[in-house]
Amino acid sequence: MDYVFPEFNRKPISFVGYGSAGGARAVEQLRLVAVEFEMAPLRRAVHIFPDVMLPAMTAEDFSPALFESLDERLEIMTNELVWWSTALKSARDAA
């Protein structure tokens, strides 16, 4: 990650985590790392809990429909990511 440090500066970042407490803690840790890379970690994240992931992992025929319960959170997160990407690009261009 140190190699791409300049490319990460002043960019927004959001996270998708899997697991219950472990996934949430991993996202917390990555937020701290993102700050040190001079990124802008967003509040919204998508957490894929075991009640969603386990059926997807054990299904004989995989279907994206197994993750439909995450659609609303994913849409909110991506909308915020696009908004912050646009805002920070304008700020980077002005600097």
CYANA upper distance limits for C-alpha pairs under 8 A (distance plus 0.5 A):
  1 MET  CA      5 PHE  CA      7.00
  4 VAL  CA      8 PHE  CA      7.01
  5 PHE  CA      9 ASN  CA      7.04
  5 PHE  CA     37 PHE  CA      6.74
  8 PHE  CA     37 PHE  CA      6.92
  8 PHE  CA     38 GLU  CA      7.69
  8 PHE  CA     39 MET  CA      6.75
  9 ASN  CA     37 PHE  CA      6.60
  9 ASN  CA     38 GLU  CA      5.44
  9 ASN  CA     39 MET  CA      5.83
 10 ARG  CA     38 GLU  CA      6.32
 10 ARG  CA     39 MET  CA      5.42
 10 ARG  CA     40 ALA  CA      7.00
 10 ARG  CA     88 LEU  CA      7.25
 10 ARG  CA     92 ARG  CA      7.83
 11 LYS  CA     38 GLU  CA      8.33
 11 LYS  CA     39 MET  CA      5.56
 11 LYS  CA     40 ALA  CA      6.44
 11 LYS  CA     85 SER  CA      7.23
 11 LYS  CA     88 LEU  CA      7.14
 11 LYS  CA     89 LYS  CA      8.42
 12 PRO  CA     39 MET  CA      6.28
 12 PRO  CA     40 ALA  CA      4.97
 12 PRO  CA     41 PRO  CA      6.21
 12 PRO  CA     42 LEU  CA      7.27
 12 PRO  CA     81 LEU  CA      7.14
 12 PRO  CA     84 TRP  CA      6.74
 12 PRO  CA     85 SER  CA      6.54
 12 PRO  CA     88 LEU  CA      8.12
 13 ILE  CA     34 ALA  CA      8.09
 13 ILE  CA     39 MET  CA      7.34
 13 ILE  CA     40 ALA  CA      6.55
 13 ILE  CA     41 PRO  CA      5.30
 13 ILE  CA     42 LEU  CA      6.57
 13 ILE  CA     81 LEU  CA      7.65
 14 SER  CA     41 PRO  CA      6.38
 14 SER  CA     42 LEU  CA      5.86
 14 SER  CA     43 ARG  CA      8.06
 14 SER  CA     44 ARG  CA      7.33
 14 SER  CA     45 ALA  CA      6.46
 14 SER  CA     77 MET  CA      7.89
 14 SER  CA     81 LEU  CA      7.52
 15 PHE  CA     27 VAL  CA      7.01
 15 PHE  CA     44 ARG  CA      8.30
 15 PHE  CA     45 ALA  CA      5.53
 15 PHE  CA     46 VAL  CA      7.00
 16 VAL  CA     27 VAL  CA      8.22
 16 VAL  CA     45 ALA  CA      6.25
 16 VAL  CA     46 VAL  CA      5.17
 16 VAL  CA     47 HIS  CA      6.25
 16 VAL  CA     48 ILE  CA      7.87
 17 GLY  CA     23 GLY  CA      5.52
 17 GLY  CA     24 ALA  CA      7.11
 17 GLY  CA     26 ALA  CA      7.88
 17 GLY  CA     27 VAL  CA      6.92
 17 GLY  CA     45 ALA  CA      8.18
 17 GLY  CA     46 VAL  CA      6.83
 17 GLY  CA     47 HIS  CA      5.30
 17 GLY  CA     48 ILE  CA      6.49
 18 TYR  CA     22 GLY  CA      8.41
 18 TYR  CA     23 GLY  CA      5.43
 18 TYR  CA     24 ALA  CA      8.34
 18 TYR  CA     47 HIS  CA      6.27
 18 TYR  CA     48 ILE  CA      5.10
 18 TYR  CA     49 PHE  CA      6.48
 18 TYR  CA     50 PRO  CA      8.04
 18 TYR  CA     53 MET  CA      8.28
 19 GLY  CA     23 GLY  CA      4.98
 19 GLY  CA     24 ALA  CA      7.81
 19 GLY  CA     47 HIS  CA      7.80
 19 GLY  CA     48 ILE  CA      6.71
 19 GLY  CA     49 PHE  CA      5.52
 19 GLY  CA     50 PRO  CA      6.32
 20 SER  CA     24 ALA  CA      7.04
 20 SER  CA     47 HIS  CA      8.46
 20 SER  CA     48 ILE  CA      8.38
 20 SER  CA     49 PHE  CA      6.01
 20 SER  CA     50 PRO  CA      7.33
 21 ALA  CA     25 ARG  CA      6.64
 22 GLY  CA     26 ALA  CA      6.63
 23 GLY  CA     27 VAL  CA      6.84
 23 GLY  CA     47 HIS  CA      7.65
 24 ALA  CA     28 GLU  CA      6.78
 24 ALA  CA     47 HIS  CA      7.64
 25 ARG  CA     29 GLN  CA      6.69
 26 ALA  CA     30 LEU  CA      6.69
 27 VAL  CA     31 ARG  CA      6.68
 28 GLU  CA     32 LEU  CA      7.22
 29 GLN  CA     33 VAL  CA      7.00
 30 LEU  CA     34 ALA  CA      6.52
 31 ARG  CA     35 VAL  CA      6.89
 31 ARG  CA     41 PRO  CA      6.37
 32 LEU  CA     36 GLU  CA      7.15
 33 VAL  CA     37 PHE  CA      6.99
 34 ALA  CA     38 GLU  CA      6.98
 34 ALA  CA     39 MET  CA      5.77
 34 ALA  CA     40 ALA  CA      7.57
 34 ALA  CA     41 PRO  CA      6.89
 35 VAL  CA     39 MET  CA      5.81
 35 VAL  CA     40 ALA  CA      7.11
 35 VAL  CA     41 PRO  CA      7.52
 42 LEU  CA     80 GLU  CA      8.37
 42 LEU  CA     81 LEU  CA      7.99
 44 ARG  CA     76 ILE  CA      8.16
 44 ARG  CA     77 MET  CA      5.96
 44 ARG  CA     80 GLU  CA      8.44
 45 ALA  CA     73 ARG  CA      8.13
 45 ALA  CA     74 LEU  CA      8.29
 45 ALA  CA     77 MET  CA      6.71
 46 VAL  CA     70 LEU  CA      7.83
 46 VAL  CA     73 ARG  CA      6.64
 46 VAL  CA     74 LEU  CA      6.66
 46 VAL  CA     77 MET  CA      7.87
 48 ILE  CA     52 VAL  CA      6.93
 48 ILE  CA     53 MET  CA      6.94
 48 ILE  CA     70 LEU  CA      8.15
 49 PHE  CA     53 MET  CA      6.76
 50 PRO  CA     54 LEU  CA      5.93
 51 ASP  CA     55 PRO  CA      7.57
 52 VAL  CA     56 ALA  CA      7.22
 52 VAL  CA     66 LEU  CA      7.56
 52 VAL  CA     67 PHE  CA      7.17
 53 MET  CA     57 MET  CA      6.63
 54 LEU  CA     58 THR  CA      6.69
 55 PRO  CA     59 ALA  CA      6.36
 55 PRO  CA     66 LEU  CA      7.98
 56 ALA  CA     62 PHE  CA      7.06
 56 ALA  CA     63 SER  CA      8.21
 56 ALA  CA     66 LEU  CA      6.54
 56 ALA  CA     67 PHE  CA      8.37
 62 PHE  CA     66 LEU  CA      8.38
 64 PRO  CA     68 GLU  CA      7.58
 67 PHE  CA     71 ASP  CA      7.72
 70 LEU  CA     74 LEU  CA      6.54
 71 ASP  CA     75 GLU  CA      6.53
 72 GLU  CA     76 ILE  CA      6.79
 73 ARG  CA     77 MET  CA      6.61
 74 LEU  CA     78 THR  CA      6.56
 75 GLU  CA     79 ASN  CA      6.51
 76 ILE  CA     80 GLU  CA      6.77
 77 MET  CA     81 LEU  CA      6.63
 78 THR  CA     82 VAL  CA      6.59
 79 ASN  CA     83 TRP  CA      6.71
 80 GLU  CA     84 TRP  CA      6.59
 81 LEU  CA     85 SER  CA      6.44
 82 VAL  CA     86 THR  CA      6.70
 83 TRP  CA     87 ALA  CA      6.74
 84 TRP  CA     88 LEU  CA      6.36
 85 SER  CA     89 LYS  CA      6.48
 86 THR  CA     90 SER  CA      6.85
 87 ALA  CA     91 ALA  CA      6.90
 88 LEU  CA     92 ARG  CA      6.50
 89 LYS  CA     93 ASP  CA      6.54
 90 SER  CA     94 ALA  CA      6.70
 91 ALA  CA     95 ALA  CA      6.78
